[in-house]
Amino acid sequence: MMTYYVVPEEVHNKLVEAAYIHRGYTSDEAADGARFCSTAAYYGIRTHHAIKALHLDELFGSKAGKWMPGAEIKKIDNKFLASEVWDSQKKLGPAVAYKAMDTCIKLADQYGVGIVSVENATHYLWGGGYVIDAALKGYIAYTNCTSATSEVVPYGGKRPTMGTNPHSWAFPTQDAVGFPIVVDWATSTVAMGRVQQFKRESKKLPPNSAVDRNGHPTIEPDEAVALLPFGMHKGYGLGLVDELYSAYTGGCLPSQRGVASTSESKSGSTFFFQVIHPEAINSHDYVRGLNQSENVRAILNDILGQGNEKCLLPGQIEAEAAQLSAKHEGLLFTEAELTEFAHIAEDCQQTPWDMAKFKSVEI
């Protein structure tokens, strides 16, 4: 059991928006940033909520002069009607991602599928938040991105030359199981955000998830300087997929991703978004006269039958966390996280939250 404090969403968003605006972002960008951070906390994503978002902005973003508050997205000429390519010009990641996913949905409504590729991007944090949003609207959604910096050692290698490179899929399976099925994870054994979380909570890392400065595996968060791919060559291969999407879009060398651009080189991440309208892949040929939705339910029931009834579905943990947030009518944070929020408030000259005013719950 752990103690969590219930922070009302409007209180959370007011502070996060103030933090972004203090750093020079527009009110629209700040609202998108706060919306994203609130969504991540709502679904229990402790590795990628506001603390991580603002920490990344400090390390790689506006405070480092690498992300551009107020930047305008440039649409690059492209002859394909269902696909758009953007130059985000280092605009705040969540602000770009929300626009990209909305554009994919509009294209999918018209053409069955919509794709948006983004170069010169920053960091959109948790891809699951964007694909869940699309799935709740009835679409099959996918996104991947290259990370803000290279911190994963390729399988069999010695130095970190790849990002944590996540993949996120979501399916509109609410009618079948009550929530969207979401497959969402980085291709490293753990994300660096998890290392930071374990450090805050004085926990050990899983074996073979990180290496120290000498390239030796470590379970100590304080010693971890780079990460290892999950599943050895399998995680490495999936991480390589993101690097290849980036390469085809126009991304930079992985080793240049976290440094400033020059006249001779590019920097920054790339994003890829895809939305499919379920009707676009409907064969209208399902067994026993089932329709598409009924066939999805039948297949999931078959997978989770025959003694597998207790198996978790991907996205179930996030759905259960969302139920807890809804039940307690707010976002759940630990005392250690509230201490971090106090530093954020101090940094943007806001009054820190009074912990005593928040309801606490044991979970």
N, C-alpha and C positions, 0 to 999 in steps of 0.2 A: 504494500500500500504506500502511496505517495500523496503528499499534500499539494493540491493545486489551488491557485487563486483565480477566481472568475473575474475577468476584466471585460466590462461591456464593450461591444464592438465599436461603438461610436467614440468611446474614450481612447481605445487603442488607435483607431484611425486618425483621430485628431492629433495625437502625438507623432505618429509616423508621417502624416502629411506635413506637419510642422518641421520635422527633421529633413525631409526632402526639400521643402521650400527654403529652409535655412541654407541648404547647400546649392541653391540657385535653380532648382528645377521649377517648371511652371506648375500652376495649380492643377492643370489636367494631368501632367506627369505624376505629380505627388498623389493625386487621387487614385491613379492607376496603380502606383506603387503600394499605397496603403490597402487598396482592394486586394491586390495579390497577397500581401503579407497576412491580411485578415483571413483570406481563403486558406492559406497554408496552415495557419494556426487552427482554423475551424476543423480541418481534416486531420489534425494531430501531427502535422509534419514539423517536428521540432528542429530538424536540421536546416530548414530553409524558410523560416518565417522572418519577422522584421529584424531580429538581431543579426542573422546572417546577411540579409539584404543590405542593411546599412553598413555592416562590417566590410562587405565586398565593395560597396561604393567608396569606402574609406581607403581600402587597399588598392583597388584598380580603377575606381570611378572618378567622380567629380573632384574629390579631394586630391587625387593624383593627377588631375588634368587630362585623364584618358577618356572619360565619358562626357558627353556634351549636353548639358541641360538646355532644353529649348530647341534641340536639333530637329530639322524637318526631314521626314522620310522622302527619299527620291525613288520614283518608280522607273526602272530601267526598261527600255524598249524590248518587246518580246512578241513574236508573231503568234504565240499559242494562246488561245482564248481562255483555257481553264487554268493557266499557270501565270503567275506574276513573279517578277524578281525585283527585290528592293535593295537599295543602299540605305541603311538606317542612320548613317552618319554618326554612329556612336550615341544614338538616343537611348534613354533609359529602357532596359530590356522589357519589363512587363508592359510598358506603354506600347512598344512595338508588337509584342506577342499578342496582346488583346486585339489590336487592329488586324494583325495577320490572320488570326483565327476567325474573326468576323468576316474578313474578305474570303477566306476559304469556304465558309458556309454559304455566302452569297453565290460563289462560283459553283459550288456543289448543287445548290438549288437549280441552277441554270444548265449545268453541263454534267451533273452526276458526280463529278469529282472536282475539287479545287486544291490548288497547290500554291504556296507562297514560299519562296526561298529568299533569305535575307543575308546579305554580306555586310561587313563593316559594323557588326553588331557588338553588343556588350554582354550581358548575362541576364537570362530570363528566370533563373533560379529553379523552380520546380515545375517541370513540364506537365506533371500530372494535373496541376490545377487548370491548365488550359484545355486539356483533352476531356477532363471530367465535365467541364462547363459545356463543351460541345456535345458530349454524350447525353447529358441531361436534356439537351435540346433535340435529341433524336438522331444524332450523326455518329458515324464511326470516325474516330480522329486519331491522328498520329503526329508526333513531333520528335525531332532529335536536334541536338546542338553540339557544337564543340565548346569546350569549357574555356573559362577566362584565362587559364594558364595551363601549362603542361605539368602534371604532377603524378602521372601513372607510368610505371616502368613496363614496357612491352614484355610479353612472355618470353623468357630466356634472356632478357636484356639486363643492363646495369643502371641506366640512367632514365629519369622520367622525361619522355618525349611525346607523351599523349595526354589528352585530358581525361577526366572521368567520364565524359561522353555518354550522357544518358539517352535512353529511348523511352518513350511514353506512348502507349496505346490506350484508348478507351472505347468501349462498346455500349450502345444504349440498351442494356439488359435489365432495365428497371422492371419491366413487366414479368421477366422470367425469375429474377432473384431479389428484386427490391432495390437494387443499386447498380450503377454502371460497373462492369468489370474493367479494372484498370491494371495494366501491366506497366509498371513504371520503376525504373531503377537505373542507377549509374552502372557503368561496366567495370568499375573497381569493386573490390570486396566491400568496402565502405566508402562513403563520401568524406571529403575533408571536413564537411560540416559535422559529420558524426564524430570525427576525431575531436573537434572542438567541444561538442556536446559531452563526450565522455570525459574530457579534461575538466569541464565545469562540474561534472557529477562525480569526479574521482573514481571512474570505472576503467577497467582494462579493455584494450582492443581485442577483437577476435584474432586468433592465430592466423598468420600469413595474410594479413590485410595491409600491413604497412612496413616500411623499412626506415632505418635510421640513416644518419648522414654518411655512414660507411657502406650502405647498401645491404645491411643485415636486417632480417625480419625482427620486428619488435612489437610488443603488446602494450608498451608504455606510450600514452598519448603525447606526453611531453617530449619524447624522443623521435616521434614520427615526423619525417620530412618529405616522404613520398609514399605513394600507394601502390598496391599490387592489383592486377585484374582478377575478377572472380572467375572460378572455373578454369584457371590456367589458359590454355590456348583458345577456349570458347569465349571467355570474356574479352580476351585480346581481340579476337576476330570481330565481335560485335562493336567494340570500341573503334576498331579500324573502319567500320561502316560509316560512322559519323565523320571521320577524317576524310573519307572518300566523297561523301555528300558535299562536304566543305570544299574539297579540291575541285569538284565539278562546278560548284557555284562561284568560286573565285576566292576562296579563303586563303589565308596566309600560311606560311610555314608554321607548324606547331610551336617551334622554339621561339617564334617571333610574336606569339599571341598575346603575351602579357607585357610587351614593351611598346614604346611609342612608335608610331609610323614615321618613316623617313621618305625622302624622294626616291629611294632605292628599294623600299620594302613596305609591306602592308602589315597591319596588326589587327587584333580583334577576333571575335568569334563569328560563326555563321549559325543561322537558325534554319530549320526546314519544317514546314507545316503541311499537313495533308488532311483533307476532310472528304469522306465518301458519303453520299446519300445512300442509305440502305437499299432504296429502290433501284439504284444503279447496278446492283449486283444480284438482283432478284431473278432467279431462273423460272419462277412460277411452276416448279416441278418438285413438289415436296411429297414425301410418302404419306399415305393414309389421308390425303386431302388436306394436310395441314397448310396453314399459311406461313409466311416467313417468321413472324414473331413466335408462333406456336412451335415451329421447327427448332428455333433457338432454345426455347424452354425444354423441348424433348431431348435435345442433344446434351444440354447441361444436366438434366435429370439423369441421363444415362451415365454420364461421366461420374456424377456424385452418387450413383446407386451402387448396388452390388458390394456393399461393405465400405464404401467410400463416403458415407454420409457426413462424417465429421471433418472432411477435408475443407480447408479454407479456400475461398476463391480470391484471386488477386483483386484488390480494391475493397475487400471485406473489412480489413482493419481500418482503412480510412473512413468507410461508411459507419463503422461503429464509433469511431472518434467523433464523427460529425453528429451522431445521435447524442453523444455525451455533451457536446457543445450546445446543441439545441435544448437538451434536457435542463442544463444549468444556465441557459440564457446568456452565454458569453463565451469568451475565449479563455482556455485554461493554460496557465503558466505556473512554473515552479517558482519558489522563492529566489533561487539563483538567477532565473530569467528576469524576474522583476528587478533584481539588482542591476542587471545589464540595461534594462529599460531606464533605470534612474540615471545611468551614465549617458544614455541617449538624450534624455530630457535636459540634463545639465549642458550637454554639447550644443543643443539648439535653443538654449536659454528659455526652457519651459519649466513649469513647476513639476517636480517629480511626483509620481503617483504616491498616494498614502496607502500603503499595503493594508492598514487596519480597516480601510473603507470597503475592501473587497471581500466578498463571501469566499470562504475556503471549503474545499471538499476533499474527501479521502477517496482515492481511486486505486 
